[in-house]
Amino acid sequence: MGEIRIKREDGPAVYHVTSRVIQKRRLLLEGQREVWVAALHRAAEFSGVEVITYCVLETHFHILVRIDPAARMCDDATLVRRYRVLYGESRAQWSGLNADELAHALADDPPETAEALRERLRRRMGDVSEFMRTLRQRYTRWFNLAHGTAGTLWAERFGSVLVQDTPWLVGLIAAYIDLNAVRAGLADLPENYRWCGYTEALAGNETLCRTLAACFPAAKDTADALACYRLLMFGKGAGAKGDGSGVRIDPEALLEAVMKGGELQPHELLRLRARFLTEGRALGTRDWLEEGEGARILAKLKRPPPCRPVEVLDNVDLAVARSRTGYRVLEDPRR
């Protein structure tokens, strides 16, 4: 049995979720990533989930989402619209109805039957587990039909970190996610990697523009917010040149700084694999985790994980609730 999933049930919460392909197989190649991104947006719309950003690689993906259980409290018209977004005009396997038939059933079936159908749909919304189940199942179904295969594509339960919903921390996690392709050597700049939220925002996705811009409330407008986001990812001067030249961090210089115990700037930290961003149970300020909303959510677990400070960035109050034994903030860059 895996650990109980940490969820907030009485209000919106931000989660950094990850999932890996079985046996680390490369089942998310270029054309397949296009299908995955489309499935992501359909699953988010169906589930009433706000996608802040994402990055899909060959063997795994990251998504940063804001989920509000209140998304379940929607009227029949919204239920039918969301259903149509996910299933199109096909008959969903679990209900045997297409969108028009669902609308008729909700309006014309006996009240008890219609309410049972309504609740079955609502239970799939406003919940991180149901959202991930919908996304992974829909992609698996497409993959198996397209390739004549059968069975699951996913190695294990998805990973989930509850993130304190404050702009600076949400922006930090978003930047970490959007830099995945750069860290993996698949692109020199995140905007040169097609399958991440930052690139899609730059390409004109207004929803992603708004969610990323919300991480910088002091920005004058969306364009200014995206410029601030770029500075977070690349450091001082990163926005000076439109072609992005001169913003890459020299890996040898970074390695030397780490080995000598030198201070890391936020953009430098994000170029490494910061384990606390993916492997804890919850991430936020120490007060939030020990006395605030995070503590209240963790208290519902039978064995609440201990809160450990993250000692990487000077003058930043950041801690992680981590239940596994052993703890390292950064992976040794020499490995």
TORMARRO-925831 format. One line per 2 residues: number of its first residue (from 1); for each residue z, y, x of C-alpha. Coordinates in nm, 2 decimals. Each point is the difference from the previous one (the first is absolute). Layout:
<sites>
NUM = Z Y X | ...
</sites>
This chain:
<sites>
1 = 0.00 0.00 0.00 | -0.09 0.35 0.13
3 = 0.23 0.30 -0.02 | 0.03 0.18 -0.33
5 = -0.25 0.28 -0.03 | 0.15 0.35 0.02
7 = -0.11 0.20 -0.30 | 0.10 0.32 -0.17
9 = -0.01 -0.06 -0.38 | 0.13 0.33 -0.14
11 = -0.25 0.24 0.16 | -0.29 0.04 0.24
13 = 0.01 -0.14 0.35 | -0.22 -0.02 0.31
15 = -0.08 -0.33 0.16 | -0.19 -0.09 0.32
17 = -0.15 -0.34 -0.08 | -0.19 -0.24 0.22
19 = -0.17 -0.33 -0.03 | -0.17 -0.24 0.24
21 = -0.29 -0.24 -0.03 | 0.09 -0.37 0.03
23 = -0.01 -0.14 0.36 | -0.10 0.35 0.12
25 = -0.36 -0.08 -0.11 | -0.25 0.30 0.00
27 = -0.05 0.00 -0.38 | -0.02 0.38 -0.03
29 = -0.32 0.08 0.18 | -0.22 0.31 -0.05
31 = -0.16 -0.08 -0.34 | 0.31 -0.18 -0.12
33 = 0.21 0.31 0.07 | -0.22 0.20 -0.24
35 = 0.09 -0.25 -0.27 | 0.37 0.01 0.09
37 = 0.01 0.39 -0.02 | -0.16 -0.02 -0.34
39 = 0.25 -0.26 -0.11 | 0.28 0.22 0.13
41 = -0.10 0.29 -0.21 | -0.05 -0.21 -0.31
43 = 0.34 -0.17 0.04 | 0.17 0.33 0.06
45 = -0.16 0.15 -0.31 | 0.10 -0.30 -0.21
47 = 0.35 -0.01 0.13 | 0.06 0.37 -0.03
49 = 0.06 0.02 0.38 | -0.06 0.30 0.22
51 = -0.17 -0.09 0.33 | 0.10 0.24 0.27
53 = -0.21 -0.16 0.28 | -0.11 -0.34 0.12
55 = -0.17 -0.18 0.29 | -0.18 -0.33 -0.02
57 = -0.07 -0.19 0.32 | -0.16 -0.34 0.06
59 = 0.31 -0.21 -0.04 | 0.25 0.22 -0.20
61 = 0.05 0.32 -0.19 | 0.25 0.28 -0.04
63 = 0.05 0.21 -0.31 | 0.24 0.29 -0.07
65 = 0.07 0.03 -0.37 | 0.22 0.19 -0.24
67 = 0.10 -0.21 -0.30 | 0.17 0.11 -0.31
69 = 0.13 -0.26 -0.26 | -0.07 0.27 -0.26
71 = -0.37 -0.10 0.03 | 0.08 -0.28 -0.23
73 = 0.08 0.24 -0.28 | -0.36 0.07 -0.10
75 = -0.18 0.00 -0.34 | -0.27 -0.25 -0.11
77 = -0.28 0.23 0.10 | 0.13 0.01 0.36
79 = 0.05 -0.38 0.00 | -0.36 -0.06 -0.10
81 = -0.13 0.26 0.25 | 0.19 -0.16 0.29
83 = -0.10 -0.35 -0.12 | -0.37 0.11 0.00
85 = 0.03 0.15 0.35 | 0.13 -0.33 0.14
87 = -0.20 -0.26 -0.19 | -0.31 0.20 -0.11
89 = -0.17 -0.16 -0.30 | 0.10 -0.36 0.10
91 = 0.25 -0.21 -0.18 | 0.32 -0.01 0.21
93 = 0.10 -0.35 0.08 | 0.36 0.05 -0.09
95 = -0.08 0.14 -0.35 | -0.35 -0.11 -0.09
97 = -0.08 0.35 -0.12 | -0.23 0.27 0.11
99 = 0.10 0.37 -0.03 | -0.14 0.05 -0.34
101 = 0.15 -0.32 -0.13 | 0.34 0.11 0.15
103 = -0.02 0.33 -0.19 | -0.07 -0.18 -0.33
105 = 0.28 -0.25 0.07 | 0.25 0.28 0.07
107 = -0.10 0.18 -0.32 | -0.07 -0.28 -0.24
109 = 0.20 -0.31 0.10 | 0.34 -0.06 -0.18
111 = 0.27 0.23 0.15 | 0.18 -0.27 0.18
113 = -0.31 -0.14 0.16 | -0.13 0.35 0.10
115 = 0.34 0.09 0.14 | 0.02 -0.32 0.21
117 = -0.34 0.08 0.15 | 0.09 0.36 0.06
119 = 0.32 -0.10 0.19 | -0.19 -0.26 0.21
121 = -0.22 0.28 0.12 | 0.27 0.25 0.05
123 = 0.20 -0.24 0.22 | -0.29 0.00 0.24
125 = 0.03 0.38 0.05 | 0.24 0.22 0.19
127 = 0.11 -0.28 0.23 | -0.07 -0.05 0.37
129 = -0.01 -0.38 -0.02 | -0.24 0.00 -0.30
131 = -0.22 0.25 0.16 | -0.03 -0.21 0.32
133 = -0.05 -0.31 -0.20 | -0.28 0.16 -0.20
135 = -0.17 0.13 0.32 | 0.02 -0.32 0.20
137 = -0.10 -0.22 -0.30 | -0.30 0.22 -0.09
139 = -0.13 0.00 0.36 | 0.06 -0.37 0.04
141 = -0.19 -0.07 -0.32 | -0.30 0.20 0.12
143 = 0.01 -0.16 0.35 | 0.01 -0.35 -0.13
145 = -0.28 0.06 -0.25 | -0.21 0.17 0.27
147 = 0.05 -0.27 0.27 | 0.04 -0.31 -0.21
149 = 0.35 -0.06 0.12 | 0.34 -0.06 -0.17
151 = 0.36 0.07 0.06 | 0.21 0.29 0.12
153 = -0.11 0.24 0.27 | 0.35 0.14 0.07
155 = 0.24 -0.14 0.26 | 0.33 0.08 -0.16
157 = 0.20 0.24 -0.22 | -0.11 0.35 0.05
159 = 0.21 0.23 0.21 | 0.17 0.30 -0.16
161 = 0.21 0.28 0.14 | 0.17 0.24 -0.24
163 = -0.06 0.36 0.13 | 0.21 0.30 -0.08
165 = -0.23 0.23 -0.20 | 0.01 0.31 0.21
167 = -0.32 0.18 0.12 | 0.06 -0.02 0.37
169 = 0.08 -0.37 0.00 | -0.28 -0.10 -0.24
171 = -0.23 0.20 0.22 | 0.12 -0.19 0.31
173 = -0.06 -0.34 -0.16 | -0.34 0.11 -0.13
175 = -0.10 0.11 0.34 | 0.12 -0.33 0.15
177 = -0.22 -0.19 -0.25 | -0.31 0.22 0.05
179 = 0.02 -0.05 0.38 | -0.01 -0.38 -0.03
181 = -0.37 -0.02 0.09 | 0.05 0.23 0.30
183 = 0.29 -0.21 0.13 | -0.20 -0.32 -0.05
185 = -0.30 0.15 0.20 | -0.23 -0.01 -0.30
187 = -0.06 0.38 0.00 | 0.06 0.29 0.23
189 = 0.11 0.22 -0.30 | 0.13 -0.10 -0.34
191 = -0.28 0.19 -0.17 | -0.25 -0.22 0.18
193 = 0.15 -0.30 -0.17 | -0.14 -0.03 -0.35
195 = 0.28 -0.21 -0.16 | 0.31 0.22 0.01
197 = 0.14 0.26 -0.24 | -0.05 0.30 0.24
199 = -0.37 -0.07 0.03 | -0.04 -0.04 -0.38
201 = 0.19 0.33 -0.05 | -0.23 0.18 0.24
203 = -0.29 -0.15 -0.18 | 0.11 0.17 -0.32
205 = 0.24 -0.23 -0.19 | 0.20 0.26 -0.17
207 = 0.29 -0.23 -0.09 | 0.06 -0.10 0.36
209 = -0.04 0.37 0.11 | 0.28 0.09 -0.24
211 = 0.23 -0.28 0.10 | -0.03 0.08 0.37
213 = 0.02 0.37 -0.06 | 0.33 -0.05 -0.18
215 = 0.15 -0.11 0.34 | -0.04 0.36 0.11
217 = 0.14 0.23 -0.27 | 0.00 0.31 0.22
219 = -0.38 -0.03 0.05 | -0.21 0.28 -0.16
221 = -0.25 -0.24 -0.16 | -0.14 -0.36 0.02
223 = -0.21 0.08 0.31 | 0.30 0.15 0.18
225 = 0.21 -0.30 -0.09 | -0.26 -0.24 0.13
227 = -0.01 0.20 0.32 | 0.38 -0.03 0.03
229 = -0.04 -0.38 -0.06 | -0.25 -0.01 0.29
231 = 0.24 0.18 0.23 | 0.27 -0.26 -0.09
233 = -0.24 -0.28 0.10 | -0.13 0.16 0.32
235 = 0.23 0.27 0.11 | -0.04 0.37 0.11
237 = -0.36 0.11 0.01 | -0.14 -0.30 -0.19
239 = -0.16 0.22 -0.26 | -0.18 0.23 0.24
241 = -0.33 -0.18 0.02 | -0.19 -0.13 -0.29
243 = -0.13 -0.30 0.18 | 0.35 -0.11 0.09
245 = -0.07 0.00 0.37 | 0.30 0.03 0.24
247 = 0.26 -0.14 -0.25 | 0.03 -0.35 0.13
249 = 0.32 -0.09 0.18 | -0.04 -0.15 0.34
251 = 0.15 -0.35 -0.03 | 0.10 -0.01 0.37
253 = 0.18 0.33 -0.02 | 0.17 -0.11 -0.32
255 = 0.11 -0.33 0.15 | 0.14 0.19 0.30
257 = 0.20 0.23 -0.22 | 0.14 -0.29 -0.20
259 = 0.09 -0.20 0.32 | 0.18 0.30 0.14
261 = 0.19 0.07 -0.31 | -0.19 0.32 -0.07
263 = 0.03 0.17 -0.34 | -0.27 -0.10 -0.24
265 = -0.15 0.25 -0.24 | -0.07 -0.11 -0.36
267 = -0.38 -0.05 0.06 | 0.08 -0.20 0.31
269 = 0.24 -0.22 -0.18 | -0.26 -0.07 -0.27
271 = -0.24 -0.14 0.26 | 0.24 -0.28 0.08
273 = 0.11 -0.28 -0.23 | 0.32 0.15 -0.14
275 = 0.17 -0.31 -0.14 | 0.24 0.18 -0.22
277 = -0.29 0.13 -0.21 | -0.10 -0.35 -0.11
279 = 0.29 -0.25 0.06 | 0.30 0.16 -0.16
281 = 0.11 -0.03 -0.36 | 0.04 0.38 -0.06
283 = -0.06 0.31 0.20 | 0.14 0.35 -0.04
285 = 0.27 0.23 0.13 | 0.34 -0.15 0.07
287 = 0.16 0.19 -0.28 | -0.26 -0.13 -0.25
289 = 0.05 -0.36 0.12 | 0.38 0.01 0.02
291 = 0.11 0.23 -0.28 | -0.31 0.11 -0.20
293 = -0.26 -0.15 -0.22 | -0.10 -0.26 0.27
295 = 0.36 -0.12 0.02 | 0.01 -0.04 -0.38
297 = -0.32 -0.21 0.00 | 0.11 -0.22 0.29
299 = 0.34 -0.06 -0.16 | -0.17 -0.21 -0.27
301 = -0.08 -0.26 0.27 | 0.24 -0.29 0.05
303 = 0.01 0.08 0.38 | -0.10 0.36 0.06
305 = -0.16 0.04 0.34 | 0.17 0.21 0.26
307 = -0.12 0.35 0.07 | -0.11 0.06 0.36
309 = -0.10 0.34 0.15 | -0.34 0.04 0.14
311 = 0.04 0.16 0.34 | -0.35 0.10 0.09
313 = -0.06 0.36 -0.11 | 0.25 0.26 0.11
315 = 0.16 0.20 -0.27 | -0.14 -0.22 -0.28
317 = 0.24 -0.17 -0.24 | -0.17 -0.33 -0.06
319 = 0.15 -0.34 -0.06 | -0.12 -0.34 -0.12
321 = 0.18 -0.27 -0.21 | -0.09 -0.32 0.17
323 = 0.13 -0.35 -0.08 | -0.16 -0.20 0.28
325 = 0.19 -0.07 0.32 | -0.10 0.19 0.30
327 = -0.14 0.35 0.00 | -0.25 0.19 0.21
329 = -0.14 0.34 -0.10 | -0.32 -0.04 0.20
331 = -0.18 -0.30 0.12 | -0.02 -0.02 0.38
333 = -0.34 0.16 0.08 | -0.04 -0.24 0.29
335 = -0.04 -0.30 -0.23
</sites>
